[in-house]
Amino acid sequence: MKFGVSTYSYYQALQSGEMDVLGVIDTVAEIGGEHVEIVPLGFNLTENPQLIEDVRRRAEEKGIILSNYLIGANFAGKSEAEYEREIERVKREVDIAAKLGVLLMRHDVASSPDTSIRHFNNELPKLAEACRRIADYAAAKGITTSVENHGYFLQASDRVQTLIHATDRTNFRTTLDIGNFLCVDENPASGVSNNIAYASMVHIKDFYVRHPESNLGEGWFRSANGNYLRGAIVGHGDIDMRRVLGIVKQSGYDGYISVEFEGLEPCRFAVQQGLNQLKKIWGTL
């Protein structure tokens, strides 16, 4: 088991210019992380190929594993030409993952304002075909690809499983985010229990949850059924963290676990506190 952090957790500081991705790697090493997930938000590896080597070198210098590379993608609602271009674009991102030296890569699969199960079922064959072609390309480079449970359209545990089974590739799994199930009002303990067997990576994220009548305004967003959610420091929010982490531990999962933070608190403080809480809870289970 290796505990680490997603660079996305420092998006506040990356966006403001307070930190760059190399500084994030330094910071994760300083606070006791063992690995870093690379999420190119606040920096760009496609347009700055030298940064790929810089990131890899800095991680080696700091004794930090580059565990996972995470990118956006969308194969839904496209013309045939757009669909093919998107598959080829994601393959080029697989090339970047290989240059980074990671063995895991998450790519998004679909986004749509129509989140109905009927629309999902209609889109599923093309989504699975795209994932299959990318997984086959990645397999030649020793990389396991995955879909994360986020984005409403592909967020519930049963939809993630459906896509995994339809894709039918041993190197296509899920980046399992314990908090994101709340965005579609699924109990995190249930979602984790359902999908931990398919996980190639686990994200530890916490949320504050309030009922729709709260009308809390800025800093909060709405779940699929109208609940208010706000990112929290791991262990400070409303997720039953002991129960959920217990499910992960009892499953025998022995891969990477990452802290993800997207709340309002200063990110440097929040990430360190979250990593400390994660280790403390895990150690007492």
Residue, then its C-alpha position, 0 to 999 in steps of 0.5 A: m500500500k502506498f499513500g500519496v496525493s493528486t496534483y489536482s489537490y493543489y489546483q488552487a496554488l497551481q492556478s494562482g502561480e504560487m506553485d508549479v508541478l515540480g513544486v507540488i512533487d517537492t511538497v508531497a515528498e516533504i509531507g510524507g507522500e509516497h506517490v503523485e498522480i499527474v493531472p495536467l490542470g494548471f500546467n500542460l504536458t502536451e504543449n510543453p514536452q520538456l516538462i514531461e522529462d522534468v516531472r519524471r526527473r524531479a520525482e526520481e530525485k525526490g523518491i516519489i513514484l509517478s503512479n497515475y496520469l489522468i486526462g479528460a475525454n468525451f466519446a459521447g454525442k460525436s460525429e464519426a470523424e469527431y469520435e475517431r479524432e478523440i480516440e487518436r488524441v487519447k492515444r497520444e496522451v497514452d504516449i505521454a503516460a508512457k514517457l512519464g513512466v506511469l503504469l496507470m492512466r485514467h481517461d474520462v469517457a463521456s459527458s452529457p446533459d442527458t444523464s438518463i439510463r436510456h441515453f446511457n444504454n444508447e451510448l454504451p456500445k460506442l463508449a465501450e469500443a473507444c475504451r477497448r481500442i485505447a486499452d489495447y493501445a495502452a496494453a502494448k506499453g504495459i499501461t492499465t487504463s481506467v474510468e473514474n466515477h465522476g461527471y454525473f453521466l458515468q458516476a454511479s457504481d453500476r454504470v461504471q461496472t457496466l462500462i468495464h464489462a462491456t469493454d471487456r479488457t483486463n487492463f481497463r478498470t476503474t479509478l475509484d473515488i470514494g467521495n464522487f458517489l455522493c454527486v449522484d446521491e449514492n452512499p459511498a460505502s455502497g459504491v465502494s463495496n460494489n466497485i473496489a474489486y475493479a479498482s486500479m487506483v483509489h481516491i480518498k475525497d471528503f465532502y460536506v453534505r447538506h439537504p436541498e432546502s439549505n440553499l448555501g450558495e457560493g462554494w457549494f454545488r448540487s448533486a443529481n438530486g439537489n443536495y448541496l456538496r462542498g469539498a472537505i479535508v479528508g476526515h473532516g466531512d460527512i463521509d463515514m471515513r472509517r467505514v469506507l476505508g475499512i471496506v477498502k482495507q478488508s477487500g485486500y486492495d494493495g495498490y495506490i491510494s491518493v488524497e484528493f482535495e477540492g475544498l475552500e481551505p488553503c490547499r497546502f494545509a488541507v492536503q497535509q491534514g488530509l494525508n495525516q488523517l488518512k494514514k491515522i485512520w488506516g493504521t487503526l483499522 
